[in-house]
Amino acid sequence: MKKSSNEATMAKPAVAAMELPAHAEEDKEEATPLSNGPKAPTKASLQKLMHRLAEFKGSVPGSMAIAKSTQAQRTSLFKKSRKLNNSLAQQQEKLRSTEAELSKISKEEEELEIKIQNLISRKEKLLEHKKFTALQLENTNKMVSNNQAEQKELEGEIKQANENWYKAKEKLALANAIWKLFKECIEL
């Protein structure tokens, strides 16, 4: 049996169905059962199926665009997150190192108080160093706090991007399932 142009068009995947010619609307009105068997689809069921296909046909481009843009956004956010994590790890290591250095200086300061008469010049240098180190610690703490806040925002954005991506994938899967069902009905 020779396939009509409408049947050939319906054999394409869901994404290609978006490119149905303008006369496809007229063709679907004239659709008749494709076989004479007891399970042959009726005109009403085919029209209902065509209506459902048209609904999903409209949502496929949007879903594909959302999936594509959210994938790009996810990739960008993951890269930014990794970079920020590396920076945060370095700053936390610097924070630990700076805290250890400050602790060491403070202990040394206490020991020097006993020898203050002989070590006044050294004490002044250490006090300057202590002040500088405390300033470094304060600055590092600020940077760590800022990065932690930014990391928290990024996690929220990543979560939202993942949700959007999964929703778009679900819509595409549903559209493809409907298309497969439609195609099976047409082939009966």
C-alpha positions as CSV (number, residue, x, y, z in Angstrom):
1,M,0.0,0.0,0.0
2,K,1.4,3.4,-0.9
3,K,1.9,5.9,1.9
4,S,0.4,9.3,1.6
5,S,2.5,12.4,2.2
6,N,0.7,12.9,5.5
7,E,1.7,9.4,6.7
8,A,5.3,10.0,5.7
9,T,5.3,13.2,7.7
10,M,3.9,11.5,10.7
11,A,6.7,8.9,10.6
12,K,9.2,11.6,11.6
13,P,10.3,12.2,15.2
14,A,8.5,14.7,17.5
15,V,11.0,17.5,16.8
16,A,10.5,17.2,13.0
17,A,6.7,17.3,13.5
18,M,7.1,21.0,14.2
19,E,7.8,21.4,10.5
20,L,4.4,20.0,9.2
21,P,3.3,21.8,6.0
22,A,0.4,24.2,6.1
23,H,-1.8,21.7,4.3
24,A,-1.3,19.2,7.1
25,E,-4.2,20.7,9.0
26,E,-6.5,20.0,6.0
27,D,-5.1,16.5,5.6
28,K,-5.9,15.6,9.2
29,E,-9.5,16.6,8.7
30,E,-9.7,14.0,5.9
31,A,-7.9,11.3,7.9
32,T,-9.6,7.9,7.7
33,P,-8.7,4.6,9.4
34,L,-5.4,3.3,8.0
35,S,-6.5,-0.4,8.2
36,N,-9.8,-2.2,8.2
37,G,-8.9,-4.4,11.2
38,P,-11.0,-4.4,14.4
39,K,-8.4,-2.3,16.2
40,A,-8.1,0.3,13.4
41,P,-8.1,3.9,14.8
42,T,-11.3,5.8,14.1
43,K,-11.4,9.3,12.6
44,A,-12.4,10.7,16.0
45,S,-9.5,9.0,17.8
46,L,-7.1,10.2,15.1
47,Q,-8.4,13.7,15.4
48,K,-8.0,13.6,19.2
49,L,-4.5,12.3,18.8
50,M,-3.7,15.0,16.2
51,H,-5.1,17.6,18.7
52,R,-2.8,16.2,21.4
53,L,0.2,16.2,19.1
54,A,-0.5,19.8,18.2
55,E,-0.5,20.7,21.9
56,F,2.8,19.0,22.5
57,K,4.2,20.3,19.2
58,G,3.8,23.8,20.6
59,S,5.7,23.0,23.8
60,V,8.6,21.2,22.3
61,P,10.6,24.2,20.9
62,G,10.2,26.0,24.2
63,S,11.2,23.0,26.2
64,M,14.2,22.5,23.9
65,A,15.3,26.1,24.3
66,I,14.9,26.0,28.0
67,A,16.9,22.7,28.2
68,K,19.6,24.2,26.0
69,S,19.9,27.5,27.9
70,T,19.7,25.9,31.4
71,Q,22.4,23.4,30.4
72,A,24.6,26.3,29.4
73,Q,23.7,28.1,32.6
74,R,24.5,24.9,34.6
75,T,27.8,24.5,32.9
76,S,28.7,28.1,33.6
77,L,27.6,27.9,37.2
78,F,29.5,24.7,37.8
79,K,32.7,26.2,36.5
80,K,32.2,29.3,38.6
81,S,31.4,27.2,41.6
82,R,34.6,25.1,41.1
83,K,36.7,28.2,40.7
84,L,35.1,29.8,43.8
85,N,35.7,26.5,45.8
86,N,39.3,26.5,44.8
87,S,39.7,30.2,45.9
88,L,37.8,29.5,49.1
89,A,40.0,26.5,49.9
90,Q,43.2,28.7,49.4
91,Q,41.8,31.4,51.5
92,Q,40.8,29.0,54.3
93,E,44.3,27.6,54.2
94,K,45.7,31.1,54.4
95,L,43.3,31.8,57.3
96,R,44.5,28.7,59.2
97,S,48.1,29.7,58.5
98,T,47.5,33.3,59.6
99,E,45.7,32.2,62.7
100,A,48.6,29.9,63.6
101,E,51.1,32.7,62.9
102,L,49.1,35.1,65.1
103,S,48.9,32.5,67.9
104,K,52.7,32.0,67.7
105,I,53.4,35.7,67.8
106,S,51.1,36.2,70.8
107,K,52.9,33.4,72.7
108,E,56.3,34.9,71.8
109,E,55.0,38.3,73.0
110,E,54.2,36.9,76.4
111,E,57.7,35.3,76.7
112,L,59.3,38.6,75.6
113,E,57.5,40.5,78.4
114,I,59.8,38.8,80.9
115,K,62.9,39.9,78.9
116,I,61.5,43.3,78.0
117,Q,64.5,45.2,79.2
118,N,66.8,43.5,76.7
119,L,64.3,43.0,73.9
120,I,62.3,46.3,73.6
121,S,63.3,46.8,69.9
122,R,62.4,43.2,69.0
123,K,59.0,43.6,70.9
124,E,58.2,46.7,68.9
125,K,58.9,44.9,65.6
126,L,56.8,41.9,66.7
127,L,53.9,44.3,67.7
128,E,54.0,45.8,64.2
129,H,54.0,42.4,62.7
130,K,51.2,41.3,65.0
131,K,49.1,44.3,63.9
132,F,49.8,43.6,60.2
133,T,48.9,39.9,60.7
134,A,45.7,40.8,62.6
135,L,44.8,43.1,59.7
136,Q,45.5,40.2,57.2
137,L,43.3,38.0,59.3
138,E,40.5,40.5,59.3
139,N,40.8,41.0,55.6
140,T,40.9,37.3,55.0
141,N,37.9,36.7,57.2
142,K,36.0,39.3,55.2
143,M,37.0,37.7,51.9
144,V,36.0,34.2,53.3
145,S,32.6,35.6,54.5
146,N,31.9,37.2,51.1
147,N,32.9,34.1,49.2
148,Q,30.7,31.9,51.5
149,A,27.7,34.2,50.8
150,E,28.4,34.1,47.1
151,Q,28.8,30.3,47.3
152,K,25.4,30.0,49.0
153,E,23.8,32.1,46.2
154,L,25.5,30.0,43.6
155,E,24.1,26.8,45.2
156,G,20.6,28.3,45.0
157,E,21.1,29.2,41.4
158,I,22.5,25.7,40.6
159,K,19.5,24.1,42.3
160,Q,17.1,26.3,40.3
161,A,19.0,25.6,37.0
162,N,18.9,21.8,37.8
163,E,15.1,22.0,38.4
164,N,14.5,23.9,35.2
165,W,16.6,21.5,33.3
166,Y,14.8,18.4,34.7
167,K,11.4,20.0,33.9
168,A,12.4,20.7,30.4
169,K,13.7,17.1,30.0
170,E,10.5,15.7,31.4
171,K,8.5,17.8,28.9
172,L,10.6,16.5,26.0
173,A,10.3,12.9,27.2
174,L,6.5,13.3,27.4
175,A,6.3,14.9,23.9
176,N,8.4,12.0,22.5
177,A,6.2,9.4,24.2
178,I,3.1,11.0,22.8
179,W,4.7,11.1,19.4
180,K,5.6,7.4,19.6
181,L,2.0,6.6,20.6
182,F,0.7,8.7,17.8
183,K,3.0,7.0,15.3
184,E,2.0,3.5,16.6
185,C,-1.7,4.5,16.2
186,I,-1.1,5.7,12.6
187,E,0.8,2.4,11.7
188,L,-2.1,0.2,12.9
